[in-house]
């Protein structure tokens, strides 16, 4: 079995991968390795995944956030199998029949159904396990009991609840990832949204600036901590790109630069306002999960 969840603008400009068509060819290798009798699980909402499916020499199953997606409708009309998000449910569709697996609000990994990219991941995982032969009851129980945490899903929406504020750590490092976090933060009420960001040196200038533009849209205060991931660039060059991107959206926004991860985290916690929500992205602070956990343990006397 092979699964391709998405093909977005990431890793472009690296190893002769300059366009989404290039990246599509790279990811198609996964599907090309699937046996003829095996299954390839692909995202029907992504045109590059559909392109991969058209050349695949295996059984195809699609997942989609929209049951009215034309690809899903045509696929199921021919008796194909799909996983769809419909009426708040993760649903398996085969031909004309549907079976609802679970409501997304009952699946912890979706954060109450507020994070679309997590719902997409759940759709892909549900479809893959169904095709593998697992019973719906077992899939449902697994979805209900898999709790996102620093231990289970390190770097993926890890939330730490301090007494007066919260910290989210996520390793989103490209525009698509930042956009997903932005959508989630729009559901979070806070006295202040603070973001810690950095750039990745081997990404294109435009991609680095775009992450900063998105950051400017979701945060009231931004701290740049360019401690690592220079990958051939000068540290100040990356910082300047991030500053330019932020100021394209909010010209007067104050940006704090602190390139020492330990000092940066110490500053964040010392200056956090009651009710604030702090988001650390791009793994900008080295070993952030462990360090934030240590501060949390100290606060609660563990």
C-alpha positions in Angstrom: 0.0 0.0 0.0 1.1 3.5 -0.8 -0.3 6.8 0.5 0.2 10.4 -0.8 -1.6 12.9 1.4 -0.7 16.0 -0.5 1.6 17.7 -2.9 2.2 21.4 -2.0 5.0 23.9 -2.4 7.6 22.5 -0.1 11.2 21.5 -0.7 11.1 23.3 -4.0 14.5 24.5 -5.1 16.2 21.5 -3.5 17.9 18.7 -5.4 16.7 19.8 -8.8 13.1 19.9 -7.6 11.9 23.3 -8.8 8.2 22.9 -9.6 5.2 21.0 -8.3 5.4 18.8 -11.4 8.9 17.9 -10.3 7.7 17.1 -6.8 4.8 15.1 -8.2 7.3 12.9 -10.1 9.3 12.3 -6.9 6.2 11.4 -4.8 4.9 9.2 -7.6 7.7 6.8 -6.8 5.8 5.8 -3.7 2.8 4.8 -5.8 4.9 3.2 -8.5 6.3 0.8 -5.9 2.8 -0.6 -5.0 1.9 -4.0 -6.4 -0.8 -4.4 -9.0 -3.0 -6.1 -6.4 -2.2 -3.4 -3.7 -3.8 -0.1 -2.9 -2.8 3.4 -3.6 -4.5 6.0 -1.3 -4.6 9.5 -2.8 -6.0 13.0 -2.1 -8.9 13.7 -4.6 -8.7 17.4 -3.6 -5.2 17.7 -5.0 -4.7 17.8 -8.8 -1.2 16.4 -8.6 -2.4 13.4 -6.6 -5.1 12.8 -9.3 -2.3 13.0 -11.9 -0.4 10.3 -10.1 -3.5 8.1 -9.9 -4.0 8.4 -13.7 -0.7 6.6 -14.2 -0.8 4.2 -11.3 -0.7 0.5 -11.9 -2.5 -0.5 -8.8 -6.0 -0.3 -7.2 -6.9 3.4 -6.4 -8.8 4.7 -3.4 -9.4 8.4 -2.8 -10.1 10.6 0.1 -11.7 14.1 0.1 -13.0 16.8 2.3 -16.0 17.1 -0.1 -18.3 14.2 -1.0 -19.4 16.3 -4.1 -15.9 16.3 -5.4 -16.3 15.3 -9.1 -13.4 12.8 -8.8 -15.0 11.1 -5.8 -18.4 11.0 -7.5 -17.0 9.4 -10.7 -14.8 7.0 -8.8 -17.6 5.8 -6.6 -20.0 5.6 -9.5 -17.7 3.0 -10.9 -17.8 1.1 -7.7 -14.6 2.6 -6.2 -13.8 3.0 -2.5 -13.3 6.4 -0.9 -13.2 8.2 2.5 -15.0 11.5 2.7 -15.8 14.2 5.2 -19.6 14.7 5.2 -22.0 16.3 7.6 -19.3 16.3 10.3 -18.4 12.6 9.9 -15.5 10.6 8.6 -17.3 8.3 6.2 -16.3 5.4 4.0 -18.1 5.4 0.6 -18.1 2.4 -1.7 -20.2 2.5 -4.8 -23.7 3.7 -3.7 -23.4 2.9 0.0 -21.9 4.9 2.8 -20.9 3.9 6.4 -20.1 6.6 8.9 -17.1 5.7 10.9 -17.0 8.5 13.5 -17.9 12.1 14.1 -14.8 14.4 13.9 -15.6 16.1 17.1 -15.1 12.7 18.8 -11.7 12.3 17.2 -9.0 14.0 19.4 -6.6 14.3 16.6 -8.9 16.8 14.8 -9.0 19.2 17.8 -12.7 19.2 17.9 -12.9 19.2 14.1 -11.2 22.6 13.9 -8.0 21.6 12.0 -8.6 20.7 8.4 -5.2 19.1 7.7 -5.7 16.8 10.6 -9.1 15.8 9.3 -7.4 15.0 6.0 -4.8 12.9 7.8 -7.6 11.0 9.6 -9.4 10.4 6.3 -6.2 8.9 4.7 -5.5 6.7 7.8 -9.1 5.5 8.0 -9.2 4.6 4.4 -5.9 2.8 4.6 -6.9 0.7 7.6 -10.3 -0.1 6.1 -8.6 -1.3 2.9 -6.2 -3.4 5.0 -9.1 -5.2 6.4 -9.7 -3.7 9.8 -13.2 -3.6 11.1 -15.0 -0.3 11.4 -15.5 -0.8 15.1 -11.7 -1.2 15.6 -11.0 1.8 13.4 -13.5 3.9 15.4 -12.0 2.9 18.7 -8.5 3.7 17.5 -9.6 7.2 16.3 -11.3 7.9 19.6 -8.4 6.8 21.8 -5.4 8.2 19.9 -4.6 11.4 21.8 -2.4 14.0 20.2 0.5 14.9 22.5 4.2 15.5 22.6 4.7 11.8 23.2 2.3 10.5 20.5 2.7 13.2 17.8 5.8 15.2 18.6 6.0 18.5 16.8 2.4 18.3 15.6 0.0 20.6 17.4 1.5 20.0 20.8 -0.3 22.2 23.4 1.1 23.0 26.8 -1.3 24.5 29.4 0.4 26.8 31.9 -1.5 28.4 34.7 -2.1 31.7 32.9 -1.2 31.1 29.2 -0.8 28.3 26.7 2.0 27.4 24.3 1.6 25.5 21.1 4.6 23.9 19.4 4.3 22.8 15.8 7.0 22.1 13.2 5.1 23.7 10.3 7.7 25.2 8.1 6.1 26.0 4.8 3.2 28.3 3.6 0.7 25.4 3.6 1.6 24.4 7.1 1.4 28.0 8.3 -2.0 28.4 6.7 -3.3 25.3 8.6 -2.1 26.7 11.9 -3.6 30.1 11.1 -7.0 28.4 10.5 -6.7 26.7 13.9 -5.7 29.9 15.8 -8.8 31.6 14.4 -10.8 29.3 16.7 -8.7 30.2 19.8 -9.7 33.1 21.9 -6.7 34.8 23.5 -5.7 38.1 25.0 -2.7 38.1 22.7 -1.4 35.8 20.0 2.4 35.6 20.0 4.4 33.8 17.4 7.9 32.6 17.3 9.1 31.9 13.8 12.2 31.2 11.7 13.1 30.5 8.1 14.7 27.4 6.5 17.8 28.4 4.5 17.4 26.0 1.6 13.9 27.2 0.7 13.2 29.8 -1.9 13.1 33.5 -1.0 9.4 33.7 -1.9 8.5 30.7 0.3 10.4 32.2 3.3 8.7 35.6 2.8 5.3 33.9 2.4 5.5 32.1 5.7 6.2 35.5 7.3 3.3 37.1 5.5 1.0 34.4 6.9 2.6 34.8 10.4 1.8 38.5 10.3 -1.9 37.7 9.7 -2.2 35.4 12.7 0.0 37.0 15.4 -0.2 40.2 17.4 3.4 39.9 18.3 6.3 38.2 16.4 9.6 37.0 17.6 12.2 35.7 15.1 14.5 33.1 16.5 16.8 32.1 13.7 19.0 29.8 15.8 19.6 27.1 13.1 18.6 25.7 9.7 20.7 28.3 7.9 21.6 25.6 5.3 24.1 27.6 3.3 22.6 31.1 3.9 23.7 33.9 6.1 21.6 34.2 9.2 20.8 37.9 8.7 19.7 37.2 5.1 17.0 34.9 6.3 16.0 37.3 9.1 15.7 40.1 6.5 13.4 38.0 4.3 11.2 37.3 7.3 11.0 40.9 8.3 10.2 42.0 4.7 7.4 39.4 4.6 5.9 40.5 7.9 6.1 44.2 7.0 4.4 43.7 3.6 1.3 42.8 5.6 1.8 44.9 8.8 4.3 47.7 8.0 4.3 49.0 11.6 4.5 45.6 13.4 7.2 45.4 16.0 9.5 42.3 15.5 11.7 41.1 18.2 14.9 39.3 17.2 16.4 36.8 19.6 18.5 34.1 18.0 19.3 32.2 21.2 16.7 29.6 21.8 17.1 29.3 25.5 17.0 33.1 26.0 14.1 33.4 23.6 12.0 30.9 25.5 12.9 32.4 28.9 11.8 35.8 27.5 8.5 34.4 26.1 7.5 32.8 29.5 8.7 35.8 31.5 6.6 38.3 29.5 3.5 36.2 28.7 0.3 38.0 29.5 -2.6 36.3 31.2 -4.8 34.6 28.6 -2.1 34.7 25.9 -1.6 32.0 23.3 2.0 31.5 22.2 2.8 29.5 19.1 6.3 28.3 18.4 6.7 27.3 14.7 9.3 25.9 12.3 11.2 24.2 15.2 12.6 27.8 15.7 13.7 27.0 19.2 15.9 23.9 19.3 14.4 21.0 21.2 11.4 23.2 22.0 9.1 20.4 23.2 11.5 19.2 25.9 12.4 22.7 27.0 8.7 23.9 27.2 7.9 20.7 29.1 10.7 21.5 31.6 9.2 24.9 32.3 5.7 23.4 32.7 7.1 20.9 35.2 8.7 23.6 37.2 5.5 25.6 37.3 3.5 22.7 38.6 6.3 21.5 40.9 6.8 18.2 39.1 
